[in-house]
Amino acid sequence: MPISRIELREIRMRLLHPFETSFGVTTDRRIIIVKVSDGSFEGYGEVTAGEGPFYGHETTDTAWYILSDFIAPYAVGKINDLSDIASLVHGIRGHNMAKGGLEASLWDLEARRRNMPLWKLLGGTRETIECGVSIGIQPTIDQLLRVIENELNAGYRRIKIKIKPGWDVEVVRAVRSAFPGTPLMCDANSAYTLADVALFRQMDNFNVMMFEQPLHYEDMIDHAALQRQIQTPICLDESIHSADDARKAIDIGACRIINIKLGRVGGHAEARAVHDVCRDHGIPVWCGGMLESGIGRAHNVALSSLEDFSLPGDVAASKRYWSEDVIDPPVEVSSAGTISQKMEPGLGYRVRQDTLERLTVRTQVFDA
């Protein structure tokens, strides 16, 4: 049956703690939830764009515009199954996060139609995934060390810290001294240039798992030059929007690891394609986070079941971010730092309609 209704809903959620990166500080999230229905089944997706054009060019408002003026009117009544969505949005250049929000909802719907868990529909094999945690820039190094200790005590298997010019070498030195055996990543969010090679060579001495996206967000060439001059693997994030991007980056030696974010690449189909390219080239991948609500977080859990997601991702527990989430049960991490896949159909989590309604600031519905 074709998709007979598409509902867009913007919700606003306040983070339990402000989250600081080299882009700035996030306190509140404006999140677009996409709900699709064929009259018998429903599916949910989430648009992971930020409030401002800092991580990428997309924002909550641009995604709403693209979805409400172009994607939803084109799609409603015309999509029968997952194979239809790619051709319908092919002519829209960019705007992967807007496209990915609808595409994710269709995967959830399809899994419910087939009465199977989403992670199995995706072809996942990992019934349990390992979790890491991303920690924003803190007021002091001592405070950062306390936060890391708390997260390790909670069971997380990998720590990622944000770095930026002036908050890098000494910070990493202090973290490594305090936690010598802890798997550690450094995420720069494009805050550096090739003029900083010497700085990265200093950080080579601290046994870091990877430097995530240290240079320009659209660059591959300079990343390849940097990778040739340092020992620590570079992980690309913002530069990878498709499987073809992944292939090119790997071919020129721009990275040795890739972070896959569902919204950044436009949905599950392209995320699987990126995964497959990396797997075939021996490049490990992991799932990045975008401060999602439980709906987006549940999609990340399902995606992380694919075989090449061999490194702990940023798929942390709901309670790290929200006083209440929009799904039941919330995403929970075990004391061993893992999340178990759900066996129920679709996402495996119940969407809390009452909570969604209370957090909603605008909606738009498209009927066939």
C-alpha positions as CSV (number, residue, x, y, z in Angstrom):
1,M,0.0,0.0,0.0
2,P,1.3,3.5,-0.8
3,I,2.2,6.0,1.9
4,S,-1.0,7.8,2.5
5,R,0.1,10.3,5.2
6,I,3.4,12.1,6.1
7,E,3.5,14.1,9.3
8,L,6.2,16.6,10.2
9,R,6.6,17.6,13.8
10,E,9.1,19.9,15.4
11,I,9.8,19.2,19.0
12,R,12.1,21.1,21.4
13,M,14.1,19.4,24.1
14,R,16.5,20.8,26.7
15,L,19.7,19.0,27.2
16,L,20.5,18.0,30.8
17,H,23.9,19.6,30.4
18,P,25.2,22.1,27.8
19,F,27.3,20.4,25.1
20,E,30.3,22.4,23.8
21,T,32.3,21.7,20.7
22,S,34.6,23.9,18.6
23,F,31.3,25.1,16.9
24,G,29.9,26.5,20.2
25,V,27.5,25.5,22.9
26,T,24.2,23.6,22.5
27,T,21.6,23.9,25.3
28,D,18.4,23.2,23.5
29,R,17.6,20.9,20.6
30,R,15.0,21.7,17.9
31,I,14.3,18.3,16.3
32,I,12.1,17.3,13.4
33,I,10.3,14.0,13.8
34,V,8.9,12.4,10.6
35,K,6.0,10.0,10.8
36,V,4.7,8.0,7.8
37,S,1.6,5.9,7.6
38,D,0.1,3.6,5.0
39,G,-3.2,3.3,6.8
40,S,-2.2,0.1,8.6
41,F,1.3,0.7,9.8
42,E,3.3,3.7,11.0
43,G,7.0,4.5,10.9
44,Y,9.2,7.1,12.6
45,G,12.4,8.9,11.6
46,E,14.3,11.9,12.9
47,V,16.1,14.8,11.1
48,T,19.4,15.2,12.8
49,A,20.3,18.7,11.6
50,G,21.5,21.2,14.1
51,E,19.9,24.5,15.0
52,G,22.6,26.5,13.2
53,P,24.7,25.9,10.0
54,F,27.8,24.9,11.9
55,Y,28.3,21.1,11.6
56,G,27.0,21.3,8.1
57,H,24.9,23.6,5.9
58,E,21.6,22.1,7.0
59,T,19.6,23.4,9.9
60,T,16.3,22.6,11.5
61,D,14.6,25.3,9.5
62,T,16.2,24.5,6.2
63,A,15.2,20.8,6.7
64,W,11.6,21.8,7.5
65,Y,11.5,23.9,4.3
66,I,12.9,21.1,2.1
67,L,10.6,18.5,3.6
68,S,7.4,20.6,3.6
69,D,7.9,22.3,0.2
70,F,9.5,19.6,-1.8
71,I,10.1,16.1,-0.4
72,A,6.8,15.4,1.4
73,P,4.5,16.7,-1.4
74,Y,6.5,14.7,-3.9
75,A,6.4,11.5,-1.8
76,V,3.0,11.2,-0.2
77,G,0.8,8.8,-2.2
78,K,3.7,7.9,-4.5
79,I,5.9,5.7,-2.3
80,N,4.9,2.0,-2.0
81,D,8.1,0.6,-0.6
82,L,11.7,1.6,0.1
83,S,12.9,1.3,-3.5
84,D,10.7,4.3,-4.4
85,I,12.3,7.0,-2.2
86,A,15.7,7.3,-4.0
87,S,14.2,8.2,-7.3
88,L,11.8,10.6,-5.8
89,V,14.4,12.7,-4.1
90,H,17.2,12.2,-6.6
91,G,16.7,15.6,-8.2
92,I,17.1,17.4,-4.9
93,R,20.8,18.2,-4.5
94,G,22.2,17.9,-1.0
95,H,19.9,18.2,2.0
96,N,20.8,14.7,3.1
97,M,19.5,15.1,6.7
98,A,16.1,16.2,5.4
99,K,16.0,13.2,3.0
100,G,17.3,10.9,5.7
101,G,14.6,11.8,8.2
102,L,11.9,10.5,5.8
103,E,14.0,7.6,4.6
104,A,14.5,6.4,8.1
105,S,10.8,6.5,8.8
106,L,10.1,4.3,5.8
107,W,12.6,1.7,7.0
108,D,10.8,1.6,10.4
109,L,7.5,1.3,8.6
110,E,8.8,-1.5,6.3
111,A,10.1,-3.4,9.3
112,R,6.7,-3.2,11.0
113,R,5.0,-4.3,7.8
114,R,7.2,-7.4,7.8
115,N,6.9,-7.9,11.6
116,M,10.6,-8.0,12.1
117,P,13.2,-5.8,14.0
118,L,14.6,-3.0,12.0
119,W,18.2,-4.1,12.7
120,K,17.5,-7.5,11.1
121,L,15.8,-5.9,8.1
122,L,19.0,-3.8,7.6
123,G,21.1,-7.0,7.6
124,G,22.6,-6.5,11.0
125,T,24.4,-9.3,12.8
126,R,25.4,-7.7,16.1
127,E,22.7,-8.5,18.8
128,T,24.7,-6.4,21.2
129,I,26.7,-3.2,20.4
130,E,29.5,-1.6,22.3
131,C,29.1,2.0,23.4
132,G,31.4,4.9,23.8
133,V,30.6,8.4,25.0
134,S,31.3,11.9,23.6
135,I,32.2,14.5,26.1
136,G,32.0,18.2,25.3
137,I,34.6,20.8,26.1
138,Q,34.6,21.5,29.9
139,P,35.4,24.6,31.9
140,T,38.6,23.1,33.3
141,I,40.8,20.0,32.8
142,D,40.0,18.8,36.3
143,Q,36.3,19.0,35.5
144,L,36.9,17.0,32.3
145,L,38.7,14.3,34.2
146,R,35.9,14.0,36.7
147,V,33.3,13.6,33.9
148,I,35.5,11.0,32.2
149,E,35.8,9.1,35.5
150,N,32.0,9.1,35.9
151,E,31.4,7.8,32.4
152,L,33.9,5.0,32.8
153,N,32.3,4.0,36.1
154,A,29.0,3.9,34.1
155,G,30.5,1.3,31.9
156,Y,31.3,3.1,28.7
157,R,34.1,1.4,26.7
158,R,35.5,4.4,24.8
159,I,35.9,8.1,25.6
160,K,35.8,10.8,23.0
161,I,36.8,14.3,23.9
162,K,36.3,17.4,21.9
163,I,39.4,19.5,21.1
164,K,40.0,22.9,19.6
165,P,43.0,25.3,19.3
166,G,44.1,26.1,22.9
167,W,42.3,23.0,24.2
168,D,44.3,20.2,22.8
169,V,47.8,19.0,23.6
170,E,47.8,19.6,27.4
171,V,44.2,18.3,27.7
172,V,45.1,15.1,25.9
173,R,48.3,14.8,28.0
174,A,46.3,15.1,31.2
175,V,43.6,12.7,30.1
176,R,46.1,10.1,29.0
177,S,48.1,10.5,32.3
178,A,44.9,10.0,34.4
179,F,43.5,7.2,32.3
180,P,46.5,5.4,30.6
181,G,44.6,2.4,29.4
182,T,41.3,3.9,28.3
183,P,40.5,3.9,24.5
184,L,40.5,7.6,23.7
185,M,39.4,9.6,20.6
186,C,39.9,13.3,19.9
187,D,37.2,15.1,17.8
188,A,38.3,18.4,16.3
189,N,35.2,19.2,14.2
190,S,37.4,20.8,11.5
191,A,39.1,23.3,13.8
192,Y,42.6,22.9,12.4
193,T,44.7,23.3,9.3
194,L,47.9,21.8,7.8
195,A,49.8,24.5,9.6
196,D,49.1,22.5,12.8
197,V,51.0,19.3,11.8
198,A,53.5,19.7,14.6
199,L,50.7,19.9,17.1
200,F,49.2,16.6,15.9
201,R,52.7,15.0,16.0
202,Q,52.9,15.9,19.7
203,M,49.5,14.2,20.3
204,D,50.8,11.2,18.4
205,N,52.7,10.4,21.6
206,F,49.5,9.8,23.7
207,N,48.2,6.6,22.1
208,V,45.0,8.1,20.8
209,M,42.7,5.8,18.8
210,M,42.0,8.5,16.1
211,F,41.8,12.2,15.3
212,E,38.3,12.8,14.0
213,Q,37.9,15.4,11.2
214,P,40.8,17.6,12.2
215,L,40.7,19.7,9.0
216,H,38.2,21.4,6.7
217,Y,34.8,19.8,6.6
218,E,34.8,19.3,2.8
219,D,38.4,18.4,2.5
220,M,40.1,15.1,1.6
221,I,43.3,16.2,0.0
222,D,44.8,18.0,3.1
223,H,43.6,15.1,5.3
224,A,45.6,12.7,3.1
225,A,48.7,15.0,3.5
226,L,48.2,15.1,7.2
227,Q,47.7,11.4,7.5
228,R,51.1,10.8,5.7
229,Q,52.8,12.9,8.4
230,I,51.3,11.4,11.6
231,Q,51.0,8.0,13.0
232,T,47.5,8.3,14.6
233,P,44.7,7.2,12.3
234,I,42.5,10.0,10.9
235,C,38.8,9.4,11.0
236,L,36.6,11.3,8.5
237,D,33.2,12.5,9.5
238,E,31.9,15.7,7.9
239,S,33.7,15.0,4.6
240,I,31.8,11.7,3.9
241,H,28.3,12.2,2.4
242,S,28.1,9.0,0.3
243,A,29.7,5.7,-0.5
244,D,31.5,7.3,-3.4
245,D,33.0,9.9,-1.0
246,A,34.2,7.0,1.2
247,R,35.8,5.2,-1.8
248,K,37.6,8.4,-2.9
249,A,38.9,9.1,0.7
250,I,40.1,5.6,1.1
251,D,41.8,5.6,-2.3
252,I,43.9,8.7,-1.6
253,G,44.7,7.7,1.9
254,A,42.8,10.5,3.6
255,C,41.7,8.3,6.5
256,R,42.0,4.9,8.1
257,I,38.6,5.0,9.9
258,I,35.2,6.5,9.0
259,N,32.4,7.7,11.2
260,I,28.9,6.9,9.7
261,K,26.1,9.3,10.7
262,L,22.7,8.3,9.4
263,G,21.5,11.9,8.6
264,R,24.8,13.0,7.1
265,V,24.7,10.3,4.4
266,G,20.9,10.6,3.8
267,G,19.5,7.5,5.4
268,H,20.0,3.8,6.0
269,A,20.4,2.7,2.4
270,E,23.4,5.0,1.8
271,A,24.8,4.3,5.3
272,R,24.8,0.6,4.4
273,A,26.6,1.4,1.1
274,V,29.3,3.4,3.0
275,H,29.6,0.5,5.4
276,D,30.1,-2.0,2.6
277,V,32.8,0.1,0.9
278,C,34.7,0.4,4.2
279,R,34.3,-3.3,4.9
280,D,35.6,-4.2,1.5
281,H,38.7,-2.0,2.0
282,G,39.4,-3.1,5.6
283,I,38.4,0.3,7.0
284,P,36.6,0.1,10.4
285,V,33.5,2.2,11.0
286,W,31.5,3.4,14.0
287,C,28.2,5.2,14.5
288,G,28.4,9.0,15.3
289,G,25.7,10.9,17.2
290,M,24.0,14.2,16.7
291,L,22.3,14.7,20.1
292,E,19.3,12.8,18.9
293,S,16.0,12.1,20.7
294,G,15.2,8.5,21.4
295,I,13.8,8.0,17.9
296,G,17.1,8.9,16.2
297,R,19.0,7.1,18.9
298,A,17.0,3.9,18.3
299,H,17.8,4.2,14.5
300,N,21.5,4.5,15.4
301,V,21.3,1.4,17.6
302,A,19.8,-0.6,14.7
303,L,22.4,0.7,12.2
304,S,25.3,-0.2,14.6
305,S,24.3,-3.9,14.2
306,L,26.0,-4.1,10.8
307,E,29.2,-6.3,10.9
308,D,31.8,-3.6,10.2
309,F,30.7,-1.4,13.1
310,S,33.7,-2.8,15.0
311,L,34.5,0.3,17.1
312,P,32.3,1.6,20.0
313,G,30.0,4.4,18.7
314,D,28.5,7.5,20.2
315,V,25.2,5.7,21.0
316,A,24.9,6.5,24.6
317,A,22.0,6.1,27.0
318,S,19.0,8.5,26.8
319,K,19.6,9.6,30.4
320,R,22.9,11.2,29.5
321,Y,21.0,13.8,27.6
322,W,17.4,14.1,28.6
323,S,15.4,14.2,31.8
324,E,12.7,12.3,29.7
325,D,12.8,10.8,26.3
326,V,10.2,10.4,23.6
327,I,10.4,6.6,23.6
328,D,9.6,3.9,26.0
329,P,11.7,2.3,27.3
330,P,14.5,4.9,26.9
331,V,17.8,3.7,25.4
332,E,19.8,2.1,28.2
333,V,23.4,1.1,28.4
334,S,24.4,-1.9,30.6
335,S,27.1,-1.7,33.2
336,A,29.3,-3.5,30.7
337,G,28.9,-0.6,28.3
338,T,26.6,-2.3,25.8
339,I,23.1,-2.0,24.3
340,S,21.1,-5.0,23.3
341,Q,19.1,-5.0,20.1
342,K,15.3,-5.1,20.5
343,M,13.4,-8.1,19.1
344,E,10.1,-6.3,18.6
345,P,9.1,-5.1,15.1
346,G,10.5,-1.9,13.7
347,L,12.6,0.3,16.0
348,G,11.6,-1.9,18.9
349,Y,10.7,1.1,21.1
350,R,7.2,2.6,21.7
351,V,6.9,6.2,20.7
352,R,5.4,8.2,23.6
353,Q,2.7,10.2,21.8
354,D,1.8,12.2,24.8
355,T,5.3,13.4,25.3
356,L,5.7,14.2,21.6
357,E,2.5,16.3,21.8
358,R,3.7,18.2,24.8
359,L,7.1,19.0,23.2
360,T,5.7,20.0,19.8
361,V,6.0,23.6,18.6
362,R,4.7,23.1,15.0
363,T,3.3,20.3,12.8
364,Q,2.4,19.9,9.1
365,V,0.5,17.0,7.7
366,F,0.4,15.8,4.1
367,D,-2.4,13.4,2.9
368,A,-2.5,11.6,-0.4
